[in-house]
Amino acid sequence: MKDYFSPGSLITVAGGALTVVGAIAYTTGSANLSLPTIFYGIPILLGGLALKSSELPPAMRITPAEALRSQREAADPELGKLVNDVTRWRYGQKAHLESSLEALKLWDDDNPPQLEEIEELDTQDGYGLRMRFQLGAVSLERWTEREARLGRFFAKGLRAEIKDLGGDQLDLLLLPAQAT
């Protein structure tokens, strides 16, 4: 259902509607209506189709946005920004967190890892995140080699845990570092 309400879809529908109204007005001889609707409708339709061709849907959010609001606000602001970044429509990217995965050398141009879902966690140590990735062409071994760096990369005071789910999937847990 969320696919129908992407910005690209809405712009495509608006452009298509204007173009159809303009075409009908042209065939019925209403020059005052046909010229502006066709003149604006076709470029809007083409712009919407261009957006549709390059859109990346948001990752599925398991935890409702309001559920852990107070914990999110008390935690590192980077984690809140991360959640907001991956739960919105993106355009012109192959995958969520593209630049982050490239910096961590967890990227493959042909078949990059895909973020499928994100869940906010309230653990005994504090606020954390669980992100489920489809591995693509990046091996699980490469992820585990960078496990120590993953937590530090996203925010200070985090530790990362990688859980192999088998079948080309893994969970990346970003949790507060335990006090020693």
N, C-alpha and C positions, 0 to 999 in steps of 0.2 A: 504494500500500500504506500509506503514512504517513497517508492520510485515515482509515483504519479505526481508528487508534490515537490519535486526538485525544482530549483530555479530554472534549469534548462528546459524542463517539461512545461512549466508555466509560460515561459517566454515563447516557446514553440507553439503552444496552443493559442496564445494571444496573436502572434503573427499569422498563424493559419486562419484564425477567425477574421482578422482584418482583411486578409487576402481574399477569402471567400466572399465577404461582404462587398469588397471592391469589384470582384468579378461579376457578382449578381447585379450590382448597380450599373456596371458597364453594359451588360447585356440588356438591361431594361431601359437604358438611355439616360440614367441619372449621372450626368457628368460631374456635378458638384460633389457627389458622394464617391464616385468611382476613383477619381484622380488621387485624393488624399489617402484613401484606404489602401489602394494598391501601392502608392508611392511609399507609404510607411509600412504596410503589411509585409511585403516581400523581404525587405532588409531585416525586419524583426524576426520573421520566420527563419531566414538563413542564420541569423545570430543565435537563435534558440537551438537550431540543429547543430551548429558548431559547438555550443555549450554541451549539448547532449552527447556529442561524440567524444568529448574529453572529460566527462564527469566521473568522479570517484565517490560512490555513496558513503555516508558516514558508517563508522564501525558500530555494531549493535551494542547498545548500552544496556547491560544487565541490571544494574542498580538504578532505580528511578532517580532523577536529578535532585529531587528534594530530600531523599532518604538520608544522606550523610552530609548535608550542607554544613552543619556546624563543625564536623570533623575536617571537611575539606578546607574551610576557611581558617581553621587553626593550624593546618599542615603547611608544608612548603608551598608557596604560590606556584612554583613550577609544575607541581602535580595537577593543580586545578587548571592551569593553562594547557597541560598535556591532554586532559580529559576533554576540555572545550575544543581543542584543535582536532582531535580524531572523531568527534561526534558531530561534525558539520560537513556539508558538501564541499568537496575540493575539485578544482579544475586544473587540467594540464599536468597532473601527476600520475605516476603509475601505481603508487601505493602510499598509504598513510606513513608518516614519519620517514619519508624518503631521504631527506638530507641527514637525519640522525642515523639512519641505518647505513648510509654511505660513509659517514664519518667513523662509524664503528666497524667498517669493513664487513658488514653483514648484508651486502647488496649484490644483486646480480641483474644486469641490464635486461636480459631476456626473460627471466622468470623470478622477479623479486619476491621477498616474503610479503604476505598480505595480512594485515591486521583484521581479524574477523570480529572480535568482540572485546569489550573492556568492562571490567567490573571494579567498583570501588569496594575496598575492604576496611572493616573496622576491627583490627586485631588488638590483642592485649598490649602490644608495643605502640600502637597508634594507627594512623590512617595510611593505607597502602592501595596499590592497584594490582589487578591481574589482567594481563593482556594475552589473548589467544592469537597466535600467529599460524598461518599456513606457511610452511617453510619454503616452498618453491624450490629453487636450485641451490639454496644455501643449506649446507649440511648442519645437522645437530651438533657435530663436533666443533664447528666454527662458533656456534652460539655458546657452547660450554667453555670454550677457550676464553671468551670475552665476558664471562659471567661476572667476574669481580669488577670489571670496568663498567658494566651496564648500569649498576646502581649509582655509581658516582657520576656517570654521564648525565643522567636525567635530573638529579638534584643532590645537594650535599646531604649527608647523613642517611643515605639509603643503601640498602643491600639488595642484590638481585638473587632470585632463585629461579632456576629453570627446571620445569617439570616436563618430561617427555610424555606425550599422550599417545605416542605411536601413530602410525599412519600419516606421516608428514605433518604433524601438528605438535605445537608446544605451548605451554603456558609460561609467560614471563611474569614473575611476581616481583613487584617493587615494594619493599617493606622498610620501615624505619630500622636503622642499624641498632642492634641491641647494645645497651650500655654495658661496659665491662668494668 
